[in-house]
Amino acid sequence: MKADVTVDCVGLYCPMPIVNTAKQIKQMQTGQVLEIVADDAGIKQDMPSWAKMTGNEFMGVEEEGGQYHVFVRKVK
């Protein structure tokens, strides 16, 4: 997937990937896609829940080399 902005959360653990995602997505335009790169497996469950709770669109997760690339589209 192609992202407009990428946030590097490698080495960070819950709740910091979510905190950094929330900060970044506030600065983005509606319709833009944010990629979050993390190595904490908890992000696979945390990000879909966060997206649903905040009204954004969870687009999926790709695993590559021990890292998770999570994609969220800003809806509002």
N, C-alpha and C positions, 0 to 999 in steps of 0.2 A: 504494500500500500504506500501511497505517497502522502507525506505530511507537509503542512505549511510551516510548522514549528516543531522542534524536538527538545525535550527536557531530559537531561541525563540524571538518572536517580540511582546509578550503579553504586553499590556500597551503602545505600540508605535503606533503612528498615521502617516498617509501619510505625507511625503514620506519615513519615516524611514524603514518600512518593505522592500520597494523596494531597498533602499540604502544598507541595510544589506544583502539582497539577492544578489545584484550585487557584493558586496565585497566577499561573501562566494563562489559564483559560479566560480569566477576567480581562486580560489585555488583548485578547484575540477578537476578530470579527466573526459574526454569525456565519456559519457554514464552513469555517476553516477547520482543518484537521490537526490535532495535536498528537504527536508520538511521544510516548513515555518509555524510556529504556531503563530497565531495572533488572537486578539479579535476585530479588526477593520473590520467591514463588507465591507469596501471599497476594501479590498484585493481581494474579489471575482471578481471584475471588473478590478482592477489594474494589477494583476499578469498575466492573460491571455494576456493583451495588452503588458506588458513588455516582456513576453516570445516571443511573435510574433515579436516584434521590435528588439530583440536581437538575434533571430534565435535559441532560445532554445525551448524545447517541454513542453508545459503546459499539465500536466497529469491529473489534476482534483483537486477537493476540497472536503473535508469531514468536516461536521459540527458536533461538539461534545461538549456538555456542555457549549455553549456560545463561543466556540473557533473554529477557522477555521484552518484546516490542509491542506495546499496547497502543491502540489507536482510538481516539475519541473525537467526535465532531461536535463543535459548539453549536447548540441549537438556539439558545437565547442568551 
